[in-house]
Amino acid sequence: MNELGNATFENYVGLEQGYSEMAYQMVAHVLTLGYAVMLASLLYFVLTLKQVAPKYRMSNILSVVVMVSAFLLLYVQAQNWTTAFEFDIERGKYYLASGADLFNNGYRYLNWLIDVPMLLFQILFVVSLTKSSFSSVRNQFWVSGTLMIVTGYIGQFYEVTDIVKFAIWGAISTVFFGHILWLMRKVIREGQEGIPADAKSTLGAIWVLFLISWMLYPGAYLMPHLLGINGAFFNETGVVAREITYTIADVSSKVIYGVLLGVAAQQLSKAEGYVYERQGEEKLSV
Ligand code: RET
């Protein structure tokens, strides 16, 4: 078993058990869906830029940055899957291809390194902080976001070979994650003060979405051991479950989050007298 070294469990499954047609294709398809959604949403965020007052537009711009980086890295992640395994006609399943790169979710982690700070900064352009300082919150988001990902990235290499290191790096990462959740809740609470009811409830929905979608990532990290260490998920079902979880998490934490922030920004813009439908009409009425 040791010849795979620090490879992640997808490779061990591909070496010994192999992937059925259904499992292999489900992963290939869900990875493709992931990057297709990012490209489509890129257009959405560009086209809705002017629907909000100028001071809120940075939120859309950051969504555009997130979409471009996610599209590229998820595309490479999908290619990594299809080249790492090949169909063996004798055995009727997909096995680890010889001579190709092994599969690793690392492209995702690298994508988060860009996207996590962007997603965290993004909300700061929509809410108005009453007590906290913008630059202090921004720096804390950046430091904890980066450290959470780097420590998790190191940990995921040990998911098969050294469960203790896997757990320790995962635990360190979780400390930074806890800090991010605490800070985000504070930012949203402050942002809800003194704004119209509709924008307030949109921010409430953003908090719930944030909490659920970000929790899915540690769930995917733990996936091979979620039903016992090297247990009932250490197989193709666990691999499919991991990629589906990542894709749901990505679409929720990047796209739906960005759309909801845009809705909040529209509600705030309207309350401040910015009416998108009337843009250009002023010139006619003078
Ligand atoms: C890791 C390692 C195990 C422990 C924890 C993790 C948290 C990851 C998170 C990632 C969020 C990513 C997002 C990406 C969007 O582009 C690193 C899996 C707590 C919360 C939002």
Residues whose N, C-alpha, C, O or C-beta is under 5 A from the ligand:
A	BS01	RET	W112 D115 V116 M148 I149 G152 G170 S173 T174 F177 W214 Y217 P218 Y221 S253
